[in-house]
Amino acid sequence: MTDMTLSPAGREAALSALAGQEVDVLVVGGGVVGAGSALDAATRGLSVGLLEARDFASGTSSRSSKLIHGGLRYLEMLDFGLVREALRERGLILTRLAPHLARPVPFLYPLRHRGWERVYAGAGVLLYDTMAAAAPGLPRHRHLSRRGALRVCPALRRDALVGALQYYDAQLDDARHTMFLARTAAAYGASVASRTEVVGFLREGERVTGVRVHDLEHDRTFEVRAQQVINATGVWTDDTQALVGERGQFHVRASKGIHLVVPRDRIQSSTGLITRTPTSVLFIIPWGRHWIIGTTDTDWALDKAHPAASSTDIDYLLDLVNGVLATPLSRTDVQGVYAGLRPLLSGESESTSKLSREHTVASPTPGLVVVAGGKYTTYRVMAKDAVDAAVHGLGRSVPRSCTERVPLLGAEGYPALWNRRRLLAEESGLHVARIEHLLGRYGALVHEVLDLIADDKDLARPVEGAEDHLRAELAYAASHEGARHLEDVLTRRTRISIETFDRGLAAAPVAAELMGAALGWTDEQRHREVEHYRLRVEAERASQEQPDDETADAARLGAPDVVPLQVR
């Protein structure tokens, strides 16, 4: 295995390899399912390519609620199979696959009715814990009186509950986890490249034999041959299928979910919160020095790359959360806002909240596999099923999936390094809190970041305007983690864009300077990246002042996508 595979040189090597040979499996789409599929195929001994049109996780996979969970509300829908499967995957991620990226999170479920609701909800949470028993790693639930609930969550209004249940789920940074999947796939031999848009499919008769690719970084087009192509493009599934000339056996609908990010001191609580809404549930999720509040669930038929949160969406969430908080939140408390699209399999129901979270795999034409639907937590199962279908199309004996036993890069040795964090602090000259922060982002790869600091002490300084991060993290994102543009670093490799009140504007020039050193940017390129990011922030802010989806979408599209200097 190698560990420099998402470096700038690694990208060029991957594109050269893909243009010069036929691979067994080519995955289109660098979200969690696509990256997971590439890892699954590579660890079976297949030759693999992974192409992503923008940045890894730039769609749905960076805009979730950041939860790894079984989906407690699916029990009420009697979807026991989905819950059991998701809980098993939650256990694998926490204990084996990505313990450096996943964290246990307690949630308080307020009870509003005496007697029957405690029995009803308690039975559901007991079943939830029982189904998770085969995948340990989290404490079991407990019953609380109103006084006990207010002790762990003083922010609640006294009249908002008569008692409560507390149970555990888990969370991770979805974008970083997806990037780690892609990086691990590359370490096992997959040729991985972002900013490579599939613009057409190659055919021999009815068989799909590869794709035509536009390298957006260098404005060049080339062909990639493959025995099997996996379409893992999420909400873009139907668009990708249209390039093949096939209508497909199913369709994907996009459901928009928005989240608000507020400072931790705005809500006094030592636990997360989940409460019912008229159509779904509301989460208040601890997120470092912040809370994530979400989510909405509405049909979306506008721009898929940049779904916009409207003023109505934001007010809706604030109204819901203020219904249970003793001290209400206002718009001025909102530090960040992000919107994402769930890829739901179309059904007969018009309500997106009732559409299936199951996934489907199909082979609509020889040489092509399509995977769609599902939920983030079950990405590994979706990837396994997609590669199983591709293997069937290869027509030869291939080992079975082994990804349940393959830790991601950074996982091996993480517990020992966590135990050594004080020694690491002494050796590096950093505060132990900084080492803990780095271990939670890089795991056992923390030494690579510390090596950068050892070579250049200036990288140990906090980032101006985003003091939670060190300058080394921004440099490392470009040199090791495949970041190609400023927004890749500020919105996905870090969460500076939603964790600072200025949305990362103060940090942008610093990030451009550090990225430019790794990527060979000219002064003009650095200035263009900063200006593009400023326009993006302005467009997002403008969209969040609009009354509805249509006007919000128009405002957000006021900022064009970044175009590399050499493509102009």
C-alpha positions as CSV (number, residue, x, y, z in Angstrom):
1,M,0.0,0.0,0.0
2,T,1.0,3.6,-0.6
3,D,-0.2,6.7,1.2
4,M,0.4,9.5,-1.3
5,T,-2.3,8.4,-3.7
6,L,-4.5,11.6,-3.6
7,S,-1.5,13.9,-4.1
8,P,-1.3,16.1,-7.2
9,A,1.2,13.6,-8.7
10,G,-1.0,10.8,-7.7
11,R,-3.9,12.3,-9.7
12,E,-1.8,12.6,-12.9
13,A,-0.6,9.0,-12.4
14,A,-4.2,7.8,-12.0
15,L,-5.3,9.6,-15.2
16,S,-2.4,8.2,-17.2
17,A,-3.1,4.7,-16.0
18,L,-6.9,5.0,-16.8
19,A,-6.2,6.4,-20.3
20,G,-3.8,3.6,-21.1
21,Q,-5.5,0.4,-20.1
22,E,-8.8,-1.3,-19.7
23,V,-9.9,-1.7,-16.0
24,D,-12.1,-4.4,-14.6
25,V,-14.4,-1.9,-12.9
26,L,-14.9,1.8,-13.4
27,V,-16.9,3.7,-10.8
28,V,-18.6,6.9,-11.8
29,G,-19.3,9.1,-8.8
30,G,-17.1,10.0,-5.9
31,G,-19.7,10.2,-3.1
32,V,-19.7,7.7,-0.3
33,V,-21.3,4.8,-2.3
34,G,-18.9,5.4,-5.3
35,A,-15.8,5.6,-3.1
36,G,-17.0,2.6,-1.1
37,S,-17.6,0.7,-4.4
38,A,-14.0,1.5,-5.5
39,L,-12.6,0.2,-2.2
40,D,-14.7,-2.9,-2.4
41,A,-13.6,-3.8,-5.9
42,A,-10.0,-2.9,-5.3
43,T,-9.8,-5.2,-2.2
44,R,-11.2,-8.1,-4.2
45,G,-8.1,-7.9,-6.5
46,L,-9.8,-6.1,-9.4
47,S,-8.3,-3.3,-11.4
48,V,-10.4,-0.2,-10.6
49,G,-10.9,3.4,-11.6
50,L,-12.9,6.0,-9.7
51,L,-14.0,9.3,-11.4
52,E,-15.7,12.2,-9.7
53,A,-16.9,15.3,-11.7
54,R,-16.3,17.8,-8.9
55,D,-14.7,17.0,-5.5
56,F,-15.1,13.8,-3.4
57,A,-18.3,14.0,-1.4
58,S,-19.2,17.4,-3.0
59,G,-22.9,16.3,-3.3
60,T,-25.1,14.5,-0.8
61,S,-22.1,12.9,1.0
62,S,-20.9,16.2,2.5
63,R,-24.3,17.5,3.5
64,S,-25.9,14.9,5.7
65,S,-26.8,15.2,9.4
66,K,-23.3,13.6,10.1
67,L,-25.0,10.7,11.9
68,I,-24.1,7.0,11.6
69,H,-27.3,5.5,12.9
70,G,-29.9,2.8,12.6
71,G,-32.7,5.2,12.0
72,L,-34.9,5.0,15.1
73,R,-37.9,6.4,13.2
74,Y,-37.7,3.5,10.7
75,L,-38.7,1.1,13.5
76,E,-42.1,2.9,13.7
77,M,-42.4,2.3,9.9
78,L,-41.7,-1.4,10.7
79,D,-38.6,-1.4,8.5
80,F,-36.8,-3.8,10.8
81,G,-34.4,-5.1,8.1
82,L,-33.1,-1.6,7.3
83,V,-32.6,-0.7,10.9
84,R,-30.8,-4.0,11.7
85,E,-28.5,-3.6,8.7
86,A,-27.7,0.0,9.6
87,L,-27.0,-0.8,13.2
88,R,-24.6,-3.5,12.2
89,E,-22.8,-1.1,9.9
90,R,-22.7,1.5,12.7
91,G,-21.0,-1.0,14.9
92,L,-18.4,-1.8,12.3
93,I,-17.6,1.8,11.6
94,L,-17.2,2.6,15.3
95,T,-15.1,-0.4,16.3
96,R,-13.2,-1.5,13.3
97,L,-13.5,0.5,10.0
98,A,-13.1,4.1,11.1
99,P,-12.8,4.4,14.9
100,H,-10.7,7.5,14.3
101,L,-13.5,9.3,12.5
102,A,-16.6,8.1,14.4
103,R,-17.9,9.3,17.8
104,P,-20.7,8.1,20.2
105,V,-23.4,10.7,20.7
106,P,-26.1,10.7,23.4
107,F,-29.6,11.8,22.4
108,L,-32.4,12.8,24.6
109,Y,-35.9,12.0,23.5
110,P,-38.4,14.1,25.4
111,L,-41.7,12.5,26.4
112,R,-44.8,14.7,26.2
113,H,-47.5,12.3,27.5
114,R,-47.6,10.4,30.8
115,G,-47.9,6.7,30.9
116,W,-48.5,5.3,27.4
117,E,-45.7,7.2,25.6
118,R,-43.0,6.1,27.9
119,V,-44.1,2.5,27.4
120,Y,-44.4,2.9,23.6
121,A,-41.2,4.9,23.0
122,G,-39.3,2.8,25.6
123,A,-40.2,-0.4,23.8
124,G,-38.9,1.1,20.5
125,V,-35.6,2.2,22.0
126,L,-35.2,-1.2,23.8
127,L,-35.7,-2.9,20.5
128,Y,-33.2,-0.5,18.9
129,D,-30.6,-1.4,21.5
130,T,-31.4,-5.1,21.3
131,M,-31.0,-5.1,17.5
132,A,-27.6,-3.4,18.0
133,A,-26.4,-6.0,20.5
134,A,-24.5,-7.9,17.8
135,A,-22.5,-4.8,17.0
136,P,-21.5,-3.4,20.4
137,G,-19.7,-0.2,21.1
138,L,-22.3,2.2,22.6
139,P,-24.0,2.4,26.0
140,R,-27.6,1.3,26.3
141,H,-30.5,3.6,26.8
142,R,-31.9,4.9,30.1
143,H,-35.2,6.4,31.4
144,L,-35.1,9.8,32.9
145,S,-37.6,11.8,34.9
146,R,-38.3,15.4,33.9
147,R,-35.8,16.6,36.6
148,G,-33.2,14.1,35.3
149,A,-33.8,15.3,31.7
150,L,-33.4,18.9,32.6
151,R,-30.2,18.2,34.5
152,V,-28.5,16.9,31.3
153,C,-30.4,19.4,29.0
154,P,-31.1,22.6,31.0
155,A,-32.0,24.4,27.7
156,L,-35.3,22.6,27.4
157,R,-38.5,24.3,28.4
158,R,-40.1,22.6,31.4
159,D,-43.4,22.4,29.7
160,A,-41.9,20.7,26.7
161,L,-41.6,17.3,28.5
162,V,-42.9,15.2,31.3
163,G,-39.9,12.8,31.2
164,A,-37.4,11.5,28.7
165,L,-35.4,8.7,27.3
166,Q,-31.7,8.9,26.5
167,Y,-30.1,6.6,23.9
168,Y,-26.9,6.6,21.9
169,D,-26.0,6.8,18.2
170,A,-22.8,7.9,16.5
171,Q,-21.6,10.6,14.2
172,L,-18.7,11.3,11.8
173,D,-17.6,14.0,9.4
174,D,-19.2,12.6,6.3
175,A,-17.0,14.5,3.8
176,R,-13.8,13.4,5.5
177,H,-15.0,9.9,5.8
178,T,-15.8,9.7,2.1
179,M,-12.4,11.2,1.2
180,F,-10.8,8.5,3.4
181,L,-12.7,5.8,1.5
182,A,-11.4,7.2,-1.8
183,R,-7.9,7.5,-0.4
184,T,-8.0,3.9,1.0
185,A,-9.2,2.6,-2.4
186,A,-6.3,4.3,-4.0
187,A,-3.9,2.8,-1.5
188,Y,-5.2,-0.6,-2.5
189,G,-4.5,0.2,-6.2
190,A,-7.5,2.0,-7.5
191,S,-6.8,4.9,-10.0
192,V,-8.7,7.8,-8.3
193,A,-9.2,11.3,-9.8
194,S,-11.6,14.2,-8.9
195,R,-12.6,17.0,-11.3
196,T,-13.0,14.4,-14.1
197,E,-16.5,14.6,-15.6
198,V,-18.0,11.7,-17.5
199,V,-19.5,13.3,-20.6
200,G,-20.5,10.1,-22.5
201,F,-20.4,6.3,-22.6
202,L,-18.6,4.0,-25.0
203,R,-20.7,1.3,-26.6
204,E,-20.0,-1.8,-28.6
205,G,-23.5,-2.8,-29.8
206,E,-25.7,-2.9,-26.8
207,R,-22.7,-3.3,-24.4
208,V,-21.2,-0.4,-22.4
209,T,-17.5,-0.6,-22.7
210,G,-16.2,2.5,-21.0
211,V,-16.7,6.3,-20.8
212,R,-15.5,9.6,-22.3
213,V,-14.0,11.8,-19.7
214,H,-13.4,15.6,-19.5
215,D,-10.5,16.5,-17.2
216,L,-11.8,19.8,-15.9
217,E,-8.4,20.8,-14.5
218,H,-6.6,20.7,-17.8
219,D,-9.4,20.9,-20.4
220,R,-8.6,17.6,-22.1
221,T,-10.9,14.7,-23.1
222,F,-9.9,11.1,-23.2
223,E,-11.5,7.6,-23.1
224,V,-11.4,5.0,-20.3
225,R,-12.2,1.4,-21.2
226,A,-13.8,-0.9,-18.6
227,Q,-15.3,-4.3,-18.6
228,Q,-17.9,-3.0,-16.1
229,V,-19.1,0.5,-15.3
230,I,-20.8,1.3,-12.0
231,N,-23.1,4.4,-12.0
232,A,-23.0,5.6,-8.4
233,T,-24.0,9.2,-9.0
234,G,-26.7,9.6,-6.4
235,V,-29.2,12.4,-7.2
236,W,-27.6,12.6,-10.7
237,T,-28.4,8.9,-11.4
238,D,-31.1,9.8,-14.0
239,D,-28.8,12.3,-15.7
240,T,-26.0,9.8,-16.0
241,Q,-28.4,7.2,-17.3
242,A,-29.5,9.7,-20.0
243,L,-25.9,9.8,-21.3
244,V,-26.1,6.0,-21.9
245,G,-29.3,6.4,-23.8
246,E,-31.2,4.2,-21.3
247,R,-34.2,5.3,-19.3
248,G,-33.3,2.9,-16.5
249,Q,-35.4,0.6,-14.4
250,F,-36.0,3.0,-11.6
251,H,-35.8,6.8,-11.0
252,V,-34.3,8.9,-8.3
253,R,-36.1,11.8,-6.7
254,A,-34.2,14.5,-4.8
255,S,-35.4,15.5,-1.4
256,K,-33.8,18.7,0.1
257,G,-32.7,18.7,3.7
258,I,-31.2,21.8,5.3
259,H,-29.2,22.2,8.5
260,L,-28.3,25.1,10.7
261,V,-25.0,25.4,12.6
262,V,-25.0,27.5,15.9
263,P,-22.4,28.0,18.5
264,R,-22.3,25.5,21.4
265,D,-23.0,28.2,24.0
266,R,-26.4,29.0,22.5
267,I,-27.9,25.8,23.8
268,Q,-27.0,24.6,27.3
269,S,-27.0,20.8,27.1
270,S,-24.6,17.9,27.6
271,T,-26.6,15.7,25.2
272,G,-28.0,15.8,21.7
273,L,-31.8,16.1,21.3
274,I,-34.3,14.4,19.0
275,T,-38.0,15.4,19.0
276,R,-41.0,14.8,16.8
277,T,-42.2,17.3,14.2
278,P,-45.5,17.2,12.3
279,T,-43.8,15.4,9.4
280,S,-40.6,13.8,10.7
281,V,-38.1,14.4,13.5
282,L,-35.9,17.3,14.6
283,F,-32.3,16.7,15.6
284,I,-30.1,19.0,17.7
285,I,-26.7,17.3,17.3
286,P,-23.5,18.2,19.2
287,W,-20.7,19.1,16.7
288,G,-17.4,20.1,18.4
289,R,-17.9,23.7,19.6
290,H,-21.2,23.9,17.7
291,W,-24.7,22.4,17.3
292,I,-26.2,21.1,14.1
293,I,-29.9,21.5,13.8
294,G,-31.9,19.7,11.2
295,T,-33.5,18.8,9.1
296,T,-36.2,19.6,6.5
297,D,-37.6,17.1,3.9
298,T,-39.0,18.7,0.8
299,D,-39.1,17.8,-2.9
300,W,-36.4,19.5,-5.0
301,A,-36.3,19.8,-8.8
302,L,-33.9,22.7,-9.3
303,D,-30.1,22.8,-9.5
304,K,-28.6,19.6,-8.1
305,A,-25.0,20.8,-7.6
306,H,-25.9,23.8,-5.4
307,P,-29.2,23.2,-3.5
308,A,-30.2,26.4,-1.8
309,A,-31.7,27.0,1.6
310,S,-34.3,29.7,1.6
311,S,-35.3,32.1,4.3
312,T,-38.5,30.0,4.7
313,D,-36.4,26.9,5.3
314,I,-34.3,28.6,8.0
315,D,-37.3,30.1,9.8
316,Y,-39.1,26.7,9.7
317,L,-36.2,25.0,11.6
318,L,-35.9,27.9,14.0
319,D,-39.6,27.8,14.8
320,L,-39.3,24.0,15.5
321,V,-36.3,24.3,17.7
322,N,-37.7,27.3,19.6
323,G,-40.8,25.3,20.4
324,V,-38.7,23.2,22.9
325,L,-36.0,25.7,24.0
326,A,-36.3,27.9,27.1
327,T,-34.1,30.6,25.4
328,P,-35.1,30.9,21.8
329,L,-32.6,31.1,18.9
330,S,-32.7,33.9,16.4
331,R,-31.2,34.4,12.9
332,T,-28.2,36.1,14.4
333,D,-27.3,32.9,16.3
334,V,-26.9,31.0,13.0
335,Q,-23.3,30.6,12.1
336,G,-23.7,28.4,9.1
337,V,-26.3,26.9,6.9
338,Y,-26.0,24.0,4.5
339,A,-28.4,22.2,2.2
340,G,-28.2,18.7,0.7
341,L,-30.2,16.4,-1.5
342,R,-31.2,12.8,-0.5
343,P,-31.4,10.4,-3.4
344,L,-34.7,8.7,-2.9
345,L,-36.0,5.9,-5.0
346,S,-39.3,7.2,-6.6
347,G,-42.4,5.5,-5.3
348,E,-46.1,6.1,-5.5
349,S,-46.1,8.4,-2.4
350,E,-45.9,12.1,-3.1
351,S,-44.3,12.7,0.3
352,T,-40.5,12.5,0.1
353,S,-40.4,11.7,3.8
354,K,-42.2,8.4,3.0
355,L,-40.1,7.4,0.0
356,S,-37.9,4.4,0.5
357,R,-34.5,4.6,2.1
358,E,-33.7,1.1,0.8
359,H,-31.3,0.9,-2.1
360,T,-31.5,-0.8,-5.4
361,V,-28.9,-2.3,-7.8
362,A,-29.7,-3.0,-11.4
363,S,-28.0,-3.9,-14.7
364,P,-30.1,-2.1,-17.3
365,T,-27.7,-2.9,-20.1
366,P,-24.6,-5.2,-20.4
367,G,-21.5,-3.7,-19.0
368,L,-23.4,-1.2,-16.8
369,V,-24.5,-1.4,-13.1
370,V,-26.6,1.2,-11.4
371,V,-26.8,1.6,-7.7
372,A,-29.2,4.2,-6.1
373,G,-31.1,5.0,-3.0
374,G,-30.1,4.0,0.5
375,K,-28.7,6.0,3.4
376,Y,-25.2,7.1,4.3
377,T,-24.8,4.5,7.1
378,T,-25.3,1.6,4.8
379,Y,-22.9,2.7,2.1
380,R,-20.7,-0.4,2.5
381,V,-23.6,-2.7,1.9
382,M,-24.7,-0.7,-1.2
383,A,-21.1,-0.8,-2.5
384,K,-20.8,-4.6,-1.9
385,D,-24.1,-5.2,-3.8
386,A,-23.0,-3.0,-6.7
387,V,-19.7,-4.7,-7.0
388,D,-21.4,-8.1,-6.7
389,A,-23.5,-7.2,-9.8
390,A,-20.4,-6.0,-11.6
391,V,-18.5,-9.2,-10.8
392,H,-21.5,-11.2,-12.2
393,G,-21.0,-9.3,-15.4
394,L,-17.3,-10.1,-15.5
395,G,-18.1,-13.8,-15.8
396,R,-15.1,-15.0,-13.9
397,S,-14.3,-16.1,-10.4
398,V,-13.6,-13.1,-8.1
399,P,-13.2,-13.2,-4.3
400,R,-16.1,-12.1,-2.1
401,S,-16.3,-8.7,-0.5
402,C,-14.0,-8.3,2.4
403,T,-14.5,-4.6,3.3
404,E,-16.1,-5.5,6.7
405,R,-12.6,-6.5,7.7
406,V,-10.7,-3.7,6.0
407,P,-10.0,-0.6,8.2
408,L,-9.7,2.7,6.5
409,L,-6.3,4.5,6.4
410,G,-5.7,6.0,9.8
411,A,-7.7,3.4,11.7
412,E,-4.9,0.9,12.4
413,G,-3.0,1.9,15.6
414,Y,-5.4,4.8,16.4
415,P,-6.3,3.6,19.9
416,A,-2.7,3.3,20.9
417,L,-1.9,6.8,19.5
418,W,-4.9,8.2,21.4
419,N,-3.4,6.7,24.6
420,R,-0.1,8.4,23.7
421,R,-1.5,11.8,22.9
422,R,0.2,13.5,25.8
423,L,3.6,12.1,24.7
424,L,2.8,13.2,21.1
425,A,2.1,16.7,22.4
426,E,5.5,16.8,24.2
427,E,7.3,15.5,21.1
428,S,5.7,17.9,18.7
429,G,5.5,21.0,20.9
430,L,1.7,21.3,20.4
431,H,-0.9,21.4,23.1
432,V,-2.6,18.1,23.9
433,A,-5.9,19.6,22.8
434,R,-4.4,20.2,19.3
435,I,-3.2,16.6,19.2
436,E,-6.6,15.3,20.1
437,H,-8.1,17.4,17.4
438,L,-5.6,16.1,14.8
439,L,-6.1,12.4,15.9
440,G,-9.9,12.9,15.4
441,R,-9.3,14.0,11.8
442,Y,-6.3,11.9,10.7
443,G,-6.1,8.9,13.1
444,A,-2.8,7.1,12.7
445,L,-1.9,9.4,9.7
446,V,-1.4,12.2,12.2
447,H,2.4,11.6,11.9
448,E,2.2,12.9,8.3
449,V,0.7,16.2,9.5
450,L,3.2,16.4,12.3
451,D,6.1,15.8,9.9
452,L,4.9,18.8,7.9
453,I,5.1,20.9,11.1
454,A,8.5,19.5,12.0
455,D,9.8,20.7,8.6
456,D,8.1,24.1,8.8
457,K,7.2,25.4,12.2
458,D,5.1,28.1,10.7
459,L,2.5,25.4,9.9
460,A,2.0,24.9,13.6
461,R,0.2,28.3,13.8
462,P,-3.6,28.5,14.0
463,V,-5.3,29.6,10.8
464,E,-6.3,33.3,10.9
465,G,-10.0,33.5,11.1
466,A,-10.4,29.8,11.9
467,E,-8.3,29.2,15.0
468,D,-9.6,25.7,15.6
469,H,-7.4,24.5,12.7
470,L,-3.7,24.6,12.2
471,R,-2.1,25.9,9.0
472,A,-0.6,22.4,8.4
473,E,-4.1,21.0,7.9
474,L,-4.8,23.2,5.0
475,A,-1.5,22.4,3.4
476,Y,-2.0,18.7,4.0
477,A,-5.5,18.8,2.3
478,A,-3.9,19.9,-1.0
479,S,-0.7,17.7,-0.8
480,H,-2.3,14.5,0.5
481,E,-6.1,14.6,0.5
482,G,-6.9,15.5,-3.1
483,A,-8.2,19.0,-2.5
484,R,-7.9,21.0,-5.8
485,H,-9.7,24.2,-5.0
486,L,-10.3,26.6,-2.1
487,E,-13.8,25.5,-1.5
488,D,-12.7,21.8,-1.3
489,V,-10.6,22.8,1.8
490,L,-13.0,25.3,3.4
491,T,-16.2,23.3,3.0
492,R,-15.2,19.6,3.0
493,R,-11.6,18.9,4.2
494,T,-12.5,21.3,7.0
495,R,-15.9,22.8,8.0
496,I,-14.6,26.4,8.2
497,S,-17.3,27.5,5.8
498,I,-20.1,26.6,8.3
499,E,-18.2,26.9,11.6
500,T,-17.3,30.6,11.4
501,F,-19.7,33.6,11.3
502,D,-17.9,35.0,8.2
503,R,-18.3,31.7,6.4
504,G,-14.5,31.3,6.0
505,L,-13.8,34.6,4.3
506,A,-10.9,35.6,6.7
507,A,-9.3,32.2,6.3
508,A,-9.6,32.1,2.5
509,P,-6.4,34.0,1.7
510,V,-4.4,31.9,4.1
511,A,-5.8,28.7,2.7
512,A,-5.1,29.9,-0.9
513,E,-1.5,30.6,0.1
514,L,-0.9,27.2,1.6
515,M,-2.8,25.3,-1.1
516,G,-1.0,27.3,-3.8
517,A,2.4,26.1,-2.5
518,A,1.3,22.5,-2.8
519,L,-0.5,22.8,-6.2
520,G,1.9,25.3,-7.9
521,W,-0.6,28.1,-8.2
522,T,0.5,31.5,-9.5
523,D,-0.4,34.7,-7.7
524,E,-3.2,35.2,-10.2
525,Q,-4.6,31.7,-9.5
526,R,-4.6,32.4,-5.8
527,H,-6.4,35.7,-6.2
528,R,-9.0,34.1,-8.5
529,E,-9.6,31.3,-6.0
530,V,-10.2,33.8,-3.2
531,E,-12.5,35.9,-5.3
532,H,-14.5,32.9,-6.4
533,Y,-14.9,31.8,-2.8
534,R,-16.1,35.3,-1.8
535,L,-18.7,35.3,-4.6
536,R,-19.8,31.8,-3.5
537,V,-20.4,33.0,0.1
538,E,-22.2,36.1,-1.1
539,A,-24.5,34.0,-3.3
540,E,-25.2,31.6,-0.5
541,R,-26.0,34.4,1.9
542,A,-28.3,36.0,-0.7
543,S,-30.1,32.7,-1.3
544,Q,-30.8,32.4,2.4
545,E,-32.7,35.7,2.3
546,Q,-35.0,34.6,-0.4
547,P,-38.6,33.5,0.3
548,D,-38.8,30.3,-1.7
549,D,-36.9,27.6,-3.5
550,E,-37.1,29.3,-7.0
551,T,-35.7,32.6,-5.9
552,A,-33.1,31.0,-3.6
553,D,-31.9,28.8,-6.4
554,A,-31.6,31.8,-8.7
555,A,-29.6,33.7,-6.1
556,R,-27.2,30.8,-5.4
557,L,-26.5,30.3,-9.1
558,G,-25.3,33.9,-9.2
559,A,-21.8,32.6,-8.4
560,P,-20.3,30.5,-11.2
561,D,-18.3,27.3,-10.5
562,V,-14.6,27.8,-10.3
563,V,-12.7,27.3,-13.5
564,P,-8.9,26.5,-13.4
565,L,-6.7,29.2,-14.8
566,Q,-5.4,27.0,-17.6
567,V,-8.9,26.2,-18.8
568,R,-9.9,29.9,-19.5
